[in-house]
Amino acid sequence: MTAEPLVRFQRVQKTYDGEHLVVRQLDLDIHRGEFLSLLGPSGSGKTTTLMMLAGFESPTSGEILLDGKPITRTPPHRRNFGMVFQNYALFPHMSVGQNVAYPLTVRKVPKDEQQRRVQRALDMVQLRGMADRLPGQLSGGQQQRVALARALVFEPQLVLMDEPLGALDKQLREHMQIELKDLHRQLGVTFVYVTHDQGEALTMSDRVAVFNEGVIQQLDTVDRLYETPSNRFVAGFVGDNTVLRGQLGQRQGHGGEHAEMTLPDGRVLHGLNVSGAASGAAVEACIRPERVVLHRRTDVQRANMLEAEVARVIYFGDHLRLLCSVGGGQADATVKLPLDGLDGAAAPRAGEAVVLEFPTAHARIYAP
């Protein structure tokens, strides 16, 4: 028997002008204790979904349930949700301790209990000894920790985060991602996290809902989302790809999933016909950079081998990113080459002739 979700969206829609739907027929279950990210470009509906869950926006139609009970018309302060914003939203005239204690003061928690909970919350976010400082005396990362402590101090059922790390520099942002995930594991509280950053979503989440044009395109675990994107949008939005354009040829195998694809110059590739396109349709094959094998010389001829020329070599520290021209009017293919995979050989250079190879199972063919 499947456990009842903590939160359920039932056919929820939202429009601001009565015509354009920002969120369309949303059905979404949020499980207890999970870290769920809502990922998508600007205007995709992810933030509106979070705001409806928080109670700051009301659905135009549909219902939101918490523990099986409707909360659609419950005001935000009665939902017992913690909230963390990108701009921190701290009171500048109040100390760190007073900021963190604010939700407890509003709930009329006794002073001695407030002090105990504030100290515990500050310890959780590694701000011990900073209760008397003002927000203006803290770094951006420390201010974000204060906002997180304030969201956790009253032991909420759910913590909602709207791009909370967006204002931090790259190194600090990556450090905070690890801290947030560790804190989530420690507390077991349900986190719902809005971001447009694919790497951020993949790093922290148990599951990710990818939004576009008000619709969830795919809701899945991070590994399945990356390895088996359900459509062309998800494949392009989550991670890098080599994209090859062509025409779908003969469909093979059970259900016609395996298919041939003919490039404009006549070369034939093999892949998985993920979108069920018909023979003769214009299609695109997407291959992750990690799945492309680079041969510097080979006399072997196998399926899915393409002659190419290295156009550009980009150094990333632990690997090289190669952009390779495959000709035929195609965009450059991307290859991720680990430095330890060179085995002492010199790195490829721009202008070098190479052969690229990729498995049929990792060439996912979509109708564009």
N, C-alpha and C positions, 0 to 999 in steps of 0.2 A: 504494500500500500504506500503510495507516494505521500510524503509529508506535505501538509498544507503550507503554502508559501507565506512568508511574513507580509509581503505586499503583493497585491494583484491589481494590475490595470486591466479593465474590461472595456474594450471597444471605445477607448478614450479618444476624443478629437478636440482640437483647439483651433479657433480662428479669432483674429483680432478685428478684422474688418467685415466679417460676415460672408466673405467670399473665398479668400485664400486660406486653405487649411495648413497650419504650421505643423500640426501633428495629426496623422490620419489613422483612424481605426487601430489604435495601439492596444495590443494584448501583450502583457509582459508580467511574468512572475519573478519576484525577487526573493531568493531563499535566505533563510536565517543563517547569519554568520558568514555570508559570502562577501567577497570584494567584487562588486560589479561596476564596470566602467561603461559610461555612455560616451561613445566615440563618434565624431563626425565633423565635417567642415562647418564653417559659420552658416547659420540659417538652416541647419539640418533638422532641428527640433529637439536636440539633446538637452539644451538648457531649459527650454520651455517644459519639457518632461520633468526635469528636476524641480523646477519652480512649482509645478502642479502638485508634485509629491510633497513639497515643503509647505504648501498652502498659500504661497504668495500669488499664484495664479489659479483660476478656477477652470475646469474643463468646460468646453462648450457642450459636450455630450459625453456619455459614458460614466463609469464609476471607478473609484479607487478604493480598494479594501485594505485594511490593516488588521491582521489576525482574523480575517473573515468578516470584519465589520466595516461598513461604509464610513469613510472619513472625508468624502468629497466636499462636504460643507463644514467640516471641522476647522476652526481658525488655527493659524500656525502655532500659537503659543500653547495650544492644547494637544498638540501631536507628539510631544516629547521626543523631538528630533534635534540632534545637534547639527549646526550649520557652519561651514567654513568657506569664506569667500576669498577671491584672489586679492582684494584690496585690504584684507585683514579685518577691517571694520572695528578697530579698537578705539576705546575712549582715550584721547590723548592726555586728558587732565587727571586720569585715574591711574594708580599704580598697576603693575602687572598682577599683583594679588587681587586687587579690587576688580580688575577686568575679568579675571578668571572666576571670581566669586559672584559676579553679576547675576548669572542665571539662578544661583542659589538664593541670592537676596530677593529676587522677584518671586521665588517659590516659598519665601519665608522660612528657610531652613535656619535652625538655631546657629548662633555665632560660633560656638565651639565646634559644631559639626562642619560648618563652613570652612573653618581653618584646617581641619583634618583633611577634608576633601580637596581643598585648594593645594595643600602641600603634596598630597598624593598625585594630583593631576600634573603639577609642575615637575615632580620626580619622573613621571612617565614620559614627559617630553624633554627631559634632561635640562631643566631650568631651575634646579635647586639653588637657593640662595639669591634669586632674582626677584622675589615677590615685591620688594620695595622700590624697584626701578620704574621709571616712566617708559612708555612705549618708544618715545623719541630717543631714548638712550640705548636702544637695542638695534641690532642689525636686522635686515629683512628676513633672514632665516629664523632669527629668534622671535621676531614679531609673529611670524607664521606659526611657530610653536605655541605662542601664547594663545592665538586664535584656536588652535587645535585643543589645547588644554581646556579652554572655555567651553568648547563643544562637547568635551568628554566628561566634565566635572559633575554633571547631574545624572550620569549613567543613563544616557538615552538608549532607546531601542534601535535607533538608526542614526548614522552620521552621514550627512549629505555634504558633498564638496564640489564647489563650482570653480574649476581651474585654479586650485589653491596655490600651485607652484609656478604659475605663469609669470610672476614678476621677479622670480629668482634667476640668478645666472646659471649657466649650464652645469657647472660642477656642483654647486649647492643643490640644484634641482635634482640631480641624479642621486646625491647623498640623501636628500629628504625622501625620495621614492623608496629607498631601502628602509629608512626609518619608519615610514608610514606602513609598509607591509609588515615589518616586524611588530609594530604596535597593534596592527590588526590581528595578527596571529596570537599575540599575548592576551588581548581583550576578548576576542571572539565576537565583537560587535559587528553588525552588518554595516558595510560601507558602500555608498553609491557615489561614484566619482565621475564628474564631467570633464572631458578633455578633448582637444583636437589633435593632441600629440600621440601618434601611433606607438612610438617607443615607450612612452609613459604608460599607456594602457597595457601593452604586452608585458612590461616589467612587473606591474603590481597586481594585476587582476586575476581572479579565478575564472570569471567569464567577462566577455565584452559584447555589448550591443552596438553594432555599427549602424548609425543613422544616415539617411540621405533623403532630402525632400519630404521630411516628416514621417518616414517609414523606416522601421528596422529592416535593414538589408540582410543581416545575419546576426544571430545570437549564439555564441559558442565559446568553448574554452580557447585559451590563447593559442595553443598549439594547432588546433583544428582551424582556427581562423586564419592563421598564417599559411599552413600547409594545404588546406583545402577550401579556399574562398569560394563562396557559393555563386558569385556573379562577377561580372567584369568590374563593377564599381569597387567591390570589396578587394578584389585582387589588386587594383590600382591604388587604392587609398591606404591599405595596410601593407607596408613594406615596398621594396624595390622589385622590379621585374625587367626581364628582357621581353619585349613585345614584338612578335612577328606577325605580319598581316598576310592573309592569303584567302584561298577559297577552299571550303570543306569538300573533300572528295568522298570516297567510299566509306561507309560506316560498317564497323565490324564488331564481332563479339556479341555477347548477350545484351540486349537492349540497345545495341548500336553505340555503346559508350566509346569504344576505341574507334579512332577514325584517322584517315589520311587527310593531310592538308597540303595543298599545292601553293607554293609561293609564286609571286608574279613572274619570276624568272624561270619557272618550271621545276625547281627543286621540290622534292616531296618530303614531308615530315610526318611523324606519327605522334598522336597525343590522345587525351581524354576529352571527348565531346561533352563537356560539363553542362552546357546550356541546352543540349538537345537540338542543336541547329540542324537544318535539313541539308542534304547533299547539294552542293552548288552555292550555298550561302557564303557571303563575305564574313570572315571570322578573324579573330586574333588569338594567338597562342601566348600565354604568359608563363614564364619560367623564372623561378627565383634565382638570384645570383649564386647562391650556395650550391645549386643543383647543376650548374654548368661546369663541366670538366674541360680544362684547357690542355691540349696536346701541342707541344712545340714541334714535334715531327712524328708522323705515324704513316705506315703503309696500310694499316687496317682500314677496311671499309665496313661501317655499320650504319644502322638506321640512326637518324638524328645527329649526323655529323655534318658540320658546316665549315667550309673554308672561310677564314676571316683574316683581317689585318688589325693589329693593335693600333688604335688611334690615339689613346691617351692612357697614361699610368698615373694613378693617384695614390699617394702614401697615406695610410690610416693608422700607422703605429703597429698593430698586430697583424694587419693584412694589407694587400694591395687591391685596389679597385681598378679593374681594367675595362676600358670602353673599347669595344672591338667592332670594326666595320665589317658587316656581312654582305654588303652590296645589295643589288636588286631593289634599291630605293627604300630599304628598311632602316629603322632607327638603329643606333648602335646597340649591340648586345653588351650586357654588363656581366662581368665575371668577378667573383670574390676569391682571391688567391691568398691563403694563409702564408705568412712569411716562413713558418717552420716547414711548410710543404715544398719549399724550393730545394731542400736537401743540399744546400751549399752552392747550387747553381746560380748564375747571374739572373737577376729579375728580367722579365720580358721588357723590351723597349718599343717605343712608338715606331711603327713601320714594319715590325716583325710579322712574318706570315705565321699563322697558327691555325689549328683546327679545334672547333668547339663541339662538345658532345653533351647531350642531356638525355635522361631516361624518359621513355614514353609516359610513365606514370606521373611525371612532374611537369609535363607540358599540358597545361589545362587550357582547353579551347573554348572560347566564348563568342557568342554573337555580340558585336559591339553595340 
